[in-house]
């Protein structure tokens, strides 16, 4: 029974870990495109990188 509870716990933790991943700005703005340098990045305006709203 104890092994089953440990297994269930590990599976639940494994499913939750991707929710804590912080995407970088390149996730939203691909590097292969050129952008207008006059427009500030979200970090320059907000003071931090944008994060996924999940």
Secondary structure, DSSP 8 states (H G I E B T S, - for coil): -HHHHHHHHHHHHHHHHGGG----HHHHS-TTS---TTS--HHHHHSS------
